[in-house]
């Protein structure tokens, strides 16, 4: 599994799609990465139709890697 990096394009993981309005969260760009005290990674994602939000790694799927 590839590690998500700043600049990558992501979409919600299948498990998350069931809980959200997919019209609002199609593809997004990772702006920042934060690791908490327990080693859990969070990604700040700017969605095309929404404000930036923090998502956990297991809630995202990589669509395209940045160069």
PDB file as gemmi writes it, atoms N, CA and C in Angstrom:
CRYST1    1.000    1.000    1.000  90.00  90.00  90.00 P 1                      
ATOM      1  N   UNK A   1       0.838  -1.184   0.000  1.00  0.00           N  
ATOM      2  CA  UNK A   1       0.000   0.000   0.000  1.00  0.00           C  
ATOM      3  C   UNK A   1       0.882   1.246   0.000  1.00  0.00           C  
ATOM      4  N   UNK A   2       0.574   2.180  -0.887  1.00  0.00           N  
ATOM      5  CA  UNK A   2       1.341   3.427  -0.989  1.00  0.00           C  
ATOM      6  C   UNK A   2       0.970   4.365   0.152  1.00  0.00           C  
ATOM      7  N   UNK A   3       1.966   5.105   0.620  1.00  0.00           N  
ATOM      8  CA  UNK A   3       1.732   6.105   1.651  1.00  0.00           C  
ATOM      9  C   UNK A   3       1.259   7.398   0.999  1.00  0.00           C  
ATOM     10  N   UNK A   4       0.232   7.974   1.554  1.00  0.00           N  
ATOM     11  CA  UNK A   4      -0.310   9.234   1.036  1.00  0.00           C  
ATOM     12  C   UNK A   4       0.611  10.375   1.451  1.00  0.00           C  
ATOM     13  N   UNK A   5       0.903  11.257   0.505  1.00  0.00           N  
ATOM     14  CA  UNK A   5       1.803  12.386   0.729  1.00  0.00           C  
ATOM     15  C   UNK A   5       1.087  13.702   0.406  1.00  0.00           C  
ATOM     16  N   UNK A   6       1.658  14.805   0.882  1.00  0.00           N  
ATOM     17  CA  UNK A   6       1.134  16.137   0.554  1.00  0.00           C  
ATOM     18  C   UNK A   6       1.155  16.307  -0.967  1.00  0.00           C  
ATOM     19  N   UNK A   7       0.065  16.791  -1.516  1.00  0.00           N  
ATOM     20  CA  UNK A   7      -0.052  17.010  -2.955  1.00  0.00           C  
ATOM     21  C   UNK A   7      -0.757  15.883  -3.689  1.00  0.00           C  
ATOM     22  N   UNK A   8      -0.922  14.728  -3.038  1.00  0.00           N  
ATOM     23  CA  UNK A   8      -1.615  13.601  -3.666  1.00  0.00           C  
ATOM     24  C   UNK A   8      -3.108  13.883  -3.794  1.00  0.00           C  
ATOM     25  N   UNK A   9      -3.725  13.278  -4.803  1.00  0.00           N  
ATOM     26  CA  UNK A   9      -5.175  13.349  -4.976  1.00  0.00           C  
ATOM     27  C   UNK A   9      -5.773  12.102  -4.326  1.00  0.00           C  
ATOM     28  N   UNK A  10      -6.793  12.307  -3.496  1.00  0.00           N  
ATOM     29  CA  UNK A  10      -7.430  11.214  -2.775  1.00  0.00           C  
ATOM     30  C   UNK A  10      -8.945  11.275  -2.940  1.00  0.00           C  
ATOM     31  N   UNK A  11      -9.595  10.190  -2.556  1.00  0.00           N  
ATOM     32  CA  UNK A  11     -11.058  10.141  -2.502  1.00  0.00           C  
ATOM     33  C   UNK A  11     -11.437   9.386  -1.235  1.00  0.00           C  
ATOM     34  N   UNK A  12     -12.680   9.519  -0.782  1.00  0.00           N  
ATOM     35  CA  UNK A  12     -13.088   8.788   0.408  1.00  0.00           C  
ATOM     36  C   UNK A  12     -13.016   7.279   0.175  1.00  0.00           C  
ATOM     37  N   UNK A  13     -12.593   6.545   1.188  1.00  0.00           N  
ATOM     38  CA  UNK A  13     -12.573   5.081   1.123  1.00  0.00           C  
ATOM     39  C   UNK A  13     -14.006   4.569   1.089  1.00  0.00           C  
ATOM     40  N   UNK A  14     -14.186   3.366   0.586  1.00  0.00           N  
ATOM     41  CA  UNK A  14     -15.513   2.763   0.451  1.00  0.00           C  
ATOM     42  C   UNK A  14     -16.280   2.793   1.777  1.00  0.00           C  
ATOM     43  N   UNK A  15     -15.619   2.483   2.892  1.00  0.00           N  
ATOM     44  CA  UNK A  15     -16.299   2.467   4.185  1.00  0.00           C  
ATOM     45  C   UNK A  15     -16.838   3.838   4.561  1.00  0.00           C  
ATOM     46  N   UNK A  16     -16.157   4.879   4.149  1.00  0.00           N  
ATOM     47  CA  UNK A  16     -16.583   6.251   4.456  1.00  0.00           C  
ATOM     48  C   UNK A  16     -17.677   6.713   3.501  1.00  0.00           C  
ATOM     49  N   UNK A  17     -17.676   6.222   2.273  1.00  0.00           N  
ATOM     50  CA  UNK A  17     -18.653   6.631   1.260  1.00  0.00           C  
ATOM     51  C   UNK A  17     -20.077   6.332   1.725  1.00  0.00           C  
ATOM     52  N   UNK A  18     -20.235   5.274   2.484  1.00  0.00           N  
ATOM     53  CA  UNK A  18     -21.563   4.907   2.953  1.00  0.00           C  
ATOM     54  C   UNK A  18     -22.134   5.912   3.946  1.00  0.00           C  
ATOM     55  N   UNK A  19     -21.264   6.741   4.541  1.00  0.00           N  
ATOM     56  CA  UNK A  19     -21.689   7.664   5.580  1.00  0.00           C  
ATOM     57  C   UNK A  19     -21.777   9.125   5.145  1.00  0.00           C  
ATOM     58  N   UNK A  20     -21.336   9.435   3.928  1.00  0.00           N  
ATOM     59  CA  UNK A  20     -21.281  10.832   3.500  1.00  0.00           C  
ATOM     60  C   UNK A  20     -21.993  11.034   2.167  1.00  0.00           C  
ATOM     61  N   UNK A  21     -22.205  12.279   1.819  1.00  0.00           N  
ATOM     62  CA  UNK A  21     -22.769  12.641   0.522  1.00  0.00           C  
ATOM     63  C   UNK A  21     -21.635  12.654  -0.496  1.00  0.00           C  
ATOM     64  N   UNK A  22     -21.594  11.651  -1.360  1.00  0.00           N  
ATOM     65  CA  UNK A  22     -20.476  11.516  -2.294  1.00  0.00           C  
ATOM     66  C   UNK A  22     -20.431  12.626  -3.337  1.00  0.00           C  
ATOM     67  N   UNK A  23     -21.513  13.356  -3.526  1.00  0.00           N  
ATOM     68  CA  UNK A  23     -21.477  14.482  -4.468  1.00  0.00           C  
ATOM     69  C   UNK A  23     -20.575  15.599  -3.947  1.00  0.00           C  
ATOM     70  N   UNK A  24     -20.439  15.698  -2.626  1.00  0.00           N  
ATOM     71  CA  UNK A  24     -19.606  16.741  -2.038  1.00  0.00           C  
ATOM     72  C   UNK A  24     -18.145  16.329  -1.919  1.00  0.00           C  
ATOM     73  N   UNK A  25     -17.892  15.032  -1.865  1.00  0.00           N  
ATOM     74  CA  UNK A  25     -16.537  14.518  -1.639  1.00  0.00           C  
ATOM     75  C   UNK A  25     -16.141  13.578  -2.772  1.00  0.00           C  
ATOM     76  N   UNK A  26     -15.788  14.121  -3.893  1.00  0.00           N  
ATOM     77  CA  UNK A  26     -15.368  13.271  -5.004  1.00  0.00           C  
ATOM     78  C   UNK A  26     -13.860  13.064  -4.944  1.00  0.00           C  
ATOM     79  N   UNK A  27     -13.094  14.071  -5.266  1.00  0.00           N  
ATOM     80  CA  UNK A  27     -11.638  14.026  -5.166  1.00  0.00           C  
ATOM     81  C   UNK A  27     -11.162  15.229  -4.372  1.00  0.00           C  
ATOM     82  N   UNK A  28     -10.057  15.040  -3.676  1.00  0.00           N  
ATOM     83  CA  UNK A  28      -9.478  16.128  -2.910  1.00  0.00           C  
ATOM     84  C   UNK A  28      -7.964  16.063  -2.967  1.00  0.00           C  
ATOM     85  N   UNK A  29      -7.318  17.136  -2.564  1.00  0.00           N  
ATOM     86  CA  UNK A  29      -5.859  17.222  -2.554  1.00  0.00           C  
ATOM     87  C   UNK A  29      -5.386  17.310  -1.109  1.00  0.00           C  
ATOM     88  N   UNK A  30      -4.372  16.512  -0.766  1.00  0.00           N  
ATOM     89  CA  UNK A  30      -3.815  16.514   0.576  1.00  0.00           C  
ATOM     90  C   UNK A  30      -2.961  17.766   0.754  1.00  0.00           C  
ATOM     91  N   UNK A  31      -3.300  18.570   1.779  1.00  0.00           N  
ATOM     92  CA  UNK A  31      -2.588  19.815   2.047  1.00  0.00           C  
ATOM     93  C   UNK A  31      -1.543  19.667   3.145  1.00  0.00           C  
ATOM     94  N   UNK A  32      -1.804  18.791   4.118  1.00  0.00           N  
ATOM     95  CA  UNK A  32      -0.931  18.680   5.281  1.00  0.00           C  
ATOM     96  C   UNK A  32      -1.117  17.304   5.907  1.00  0.00           C  
ATOM     97  N   UNK A  33      -0.123  16.880   6.688  1.00  0.00           N  
ATOM     98  CA  UNK A  33      -0.182  15.604   7.390  1.00  0.00           C  
ATOM     99  C   UNK A  33       0.186  15.855   8.848  1.00  0.00           C  
ATOM    100  N   UNK A  34      -0.576  15.234   9.750  1.00  0.00           N  
ATOM    101  CA  UNK A  34      -0.337  15.374  11.183  1.00  0.00           C  
ATOM    102  C   UNK A  34      -0.313  13.986  11.814  1.00  0.00           C  
ATOM    103  N   UNK A  35       0.675  13.710  12.651  1.00  0.00           N  
ATOM    104  CA  UNK A  35       0.740  12.452  13.380  1.00  0.00           C  
ATOM    105  C   UNK A  35       0.521  12.755  14.864  1.00  0.00           C  
ATOM    106  N   UNK A  36      -0.492  12.096  15.464  1.00  0.00           N  
ATOM    107  CA  UNK A  36      -0.778  12.373  16.870  1.00  0.00           C  
ATOM    108  C   UNK A  36       0.164  11.583  17.782  1.00  0.00           C  
ATOM    109  N   UNK A  37      -0.014  11.724  19.070  1.00  0.00           N  
ATOM    110  CA  UNK A  37       0.856  11.081  20.057  1.00  0.00           C  
ATOM    111  C   UNK A  37       0.806   9.556  20.005  1.00  0.00           C  
ATOM    112  N   UNK A  38      -0.230   9.001  19.395  1.00  0.00           N  
ATOM    113  CA  UNK A  38      -0.390   7.549  19.298  1.00  0.00           C  
ATOM    114  C   UNK A  38       0.082   7.001  17.953  1.00  0.00           C  
ATOM    115  N   UNK A  39       0.624   7.867  17.121  1.00  0.00           N  
ATOM    116  CA  UNK A  39       1.137   7.442  15.824  1.00  0.00           C  
ATOM    117  C   UNK A  39       0.088   7.362  14.733  1.00  0.00           C  
ATOM    118  N   UNK A  40      -1.104   7.884  14.993  1.00  0.00           N  
ATOM    119  CA  UNK A  40      -2.170   7.882  13.986  1.00  0.00           C  
ATOM    120  C   UNK A  40      -1.974   9.084  13.066  1.00  0.00           C  
ATOM    121  N   UNK A  41      -1.984   8.809  11.755  1.00  0.00           N  
ATOM    122  CA  UNK A  41      -1.812   9.873  10.770  1.00  0.00           C  
ATOM    123  C   UNK A  41      -3.155  10.479  10.396  1.00  0.00           C  
ATOM    124  N   UNK A  42      -3.178  11.793  10.315  1.00  0.00           N  
ATOM    125  CA  UNK A  42      -4.340  12.535   9.851  1.00  0.00           C  
ATOM    126  C   UNK A  42      -3.918  13.386   8.668  1.00  0.00           C  
ATOM    127  N   UNK A  43      -4.795  13.478   7.684  1.00  0.00           N  
ATOM    128  CA  UNK A  43      -4.500  14.215   6.461  1.00  0.00           C  
ATOM    129  C   UNK A  43      -5.494  15.361   6.314  1.00  0.00           C  
ATOM    130  N   UNK A  44      -4.964  16.560   6.106  1.00  0.00           N  
ATOM    131  CA  UNK A  44      -5.830  17.693   5.805  1.00  0.00           C  
ATOM    132  C   UNK A  44      -6.094  17.654   4.305  1.00  0.00           C  
ATOM    133  N   UNK A  45      -7.366  17.474   3.954  1.00  0.00           N  
ATOM    134  CA  UNK A  45      -7.743  17.315   2.550  1.00  0.00           C  
ATOM    135  C   UNK A  45      -8.626  18.483   2.139  1.00  0.00           C  
ATOM    136  N   UNK A  46      -8.267  19.102   1.012  1.00  0.00           N  
ATOM    137  CA  UNK A  46      -9.121  20.144   0.438  1.00  0.00           C  
ATOM    138  C   UNK A  46      -9.966  19.487  -0.636  1.00  0.00           C  
ATOM    139  N   UNK A  47     -11.265  19.372  -0.342  1.00  0.00           N  
ATOM    140  CA  UNK A  47     -12.205  18.770  -1.292  1.00  0.00           C  
ATOM    141  C   UNK A  47     -12.629  19.812  -2.300  1.00  0.00           C  
ATOM    142  N   UNK A  48     -12.967  19.375  -3.493  1.00  0.00           N  
ATOM    143  CA  UNK A  48     -13.332  20.277  -4.582  1.00  0.00           C  
ATOM    144  C   UNK A  48     -14.525  21.146  -4.198  1.00  0.00           C  
ATOM    145  N   UNK A  49     -15.501  20.582  -3.507  1.00  0.00           N  
ATOM    146  CA  UNK A  49     -16.721  21.329  -3.204  1.00  0.00           C  
ATOM    147  C   UNK A  49     -16.889  21.644  -1.721  1.00  0.00           C  
ATOM    148  N   UNK A  50     -15.894  21.377  -0.898  1.00  0.00           N  
ATOM    149  CA  UNK A  50     -15.992  21.589   0.541  1.00  0.00           C  
ATOM    150  C   UNK A  50     -14.748  22.293   1.069  1.00  0.00           C  
ATOM    151  N   UNK A  51     -14.815  22.745   2.305  1.00  0.00           N  
ATOM    152  CA  UNK A  51     -13.662  23.323   2.997  1.00  0.00           C  
ATOM    153  C   UNK A  51     -12.685  22.200   3.367  1.00  0.00           C  
ATOM    154  N   UNK A  52     -11.417  22.536   3.612  1.00  0.00           N  
ATOM    155  CA  UNK A  52     -10.458  21.509   4.044  1.00  0.00           C  
ATOM    156  C   UNK A  52     -10.909  20.860   5.356  1.00  0.00           C  
ATOM    157  N   UNK A  53     -10.685  19.552   5.452  1.00  0.00           N  
ATOM    158  CA  UNK A  53     -11.039  18.782   6.640  1.00  0.00           C  
ATOM    159  C   UNK A  53      -9.925  17.791   6.942  1.00  0.00           C  
ATOM    160  N   UNK A  54      -9.837  17.374   8.210  1.00  0.00           N  
ATOM    161  CA  UNK A  54      -8.854  16.365   8.618  1.00  0.00           C  
ATOM    162  C   UNK A  54      -9.491  14.986   8.559  1.00  0.00           C  
ATOM    163  N   UNK A  55      -8.818  14.058   7.875  1.00  0.00           N  
ATOM    164  CA  UNK A  55      -9.305  12.685   7.710  1.00  0.00           C  
ATOM    165  C   UNK A  55      -8.203  11.715   8.126  1.00  0.00           C  
ATOM    166  N   UNK A  56      -8.604  10.552   8.649  1.00  0.00           N  
ATOM    167  CA  UNK A  56      -7.640   9.507   8.986  1.00  0.00           C  
ATOM    168  C   UNK A  56      -7.247   8.745   7.726  1.00  0.00           C  
ATOM    169  N   UNK A  57      -6.091   8.111   7.775  1.00  0.00           N  
ATOM    170  CA  UNK A  57      -5.565   7.384   6.620  1.00  0.00           C  
ATOM    171  C   UNK A  57      -6.525   6.295   6.138  1.00  0.00           C  
ATOM    172  N   UNK A  58      -7.170   5.588   7.063  1.00  0.00           N  
ATOM    173  CA  UNK A  58      -8.067   4.498   6.671  1.00  0.00           C  
ATOM    174  C   UNK A  58      -9.366   5.002   6.055  1.00  0.00           C  
ATOM    175  N   UNK A  59      -9.606   6.295   6.074  1.00  0.00           N  
ATOM    176  CA  UNK A  59     -10.812   6.880   5.473  1.00  0.00           C  
ATOM    177  C   UNK A  59     -10.576   7.351   4.045  1.00  0.00           C  
ATOM    178  N   UNK A  60      -9.329   7.223   3.556  1.00  0.00           N  
ATOM    179  CA  UNK A  60      -8.967   7.743   2.240  1.00  0.00           C  
ATOM    180  C   UNK A  60      -8.413   6.662   1.332  1.00  0.00           C  
ATOM    181  N   UNK A  61      -8.607   6.863   0.038  1.00  0.00           N  
ATOM    182  CA  UNK A  61      -7.968   6.035  -0.988  1.00  0.00           C  
ATOM    183  C   UNK A  61      -7.160   6.951  -1.907  1.00  0.00           C  
ATOM    184  N   UNK A  62      -5.974   6.515  -2.257  1.00  0.00           N  
ATOM    185  CA  UNK A  62      -5.106   7.273  -3.159  1.00  0.00           C  
ATOM    186  C   UNK A  62      -5.620   7.161  -4.588  1.00  0.00           C  
ATOM    187  N   UNK A  63      -5.817   8.310  -5.230  1.00  0.00           N  
ATOM    188  CA  UNK A  63      -6.249   8.349  -6.628  1.00  0.00           C  
ATOM    189  C   UNK A  63      -5.043   8.580  -7.534  1.00  0.00           C  
ATOM    190  N   UNK A  64      -4.207   9.559  -7.168  1.00  0.00           N  
ATOM    191  CA  UNK A  64      -3.066   9.915  -8.005  1.00  0.00           C  
ATOM    192  C   UNK A  64      -1.973  10.516  -7.121  1.00  0.00           C  
ATOM    193  N   UNK A  65      -0.756  10.082  -7.351  1.00  0.00           N  
ATOM    194  CA  UNK A  65       0.385  10.613  -6.609  1.00  0.00           C  
ATOM    195  C   UNK A  65       0.865  11.926  -7.211  1.00  0.00           C  
ATOM    196  N   UNK A  66       1.328  12.831  -6.346  1.00  0.00           N  
ATOM    197  CA  UNK A  66       1.934  14.061  -6.830  1.00  0.00           C  
ATOM    198  C   UNK A  66       3.343  13.748  -7.327  1.00  0.00           C  
ATOM    199  N   UNK A  67       3.888  14.628  -8.117  1.00  0.00           N  
ATOM    200  CA  UNK A  67       5.255  14.395  -8.640  1.00  0.00           C  
ATOM    201  C   UNK A  67       6.307  14.888  -7.718  1.00  0.00           C  
TER     202      UNK A  67                                                      
END                                                                             
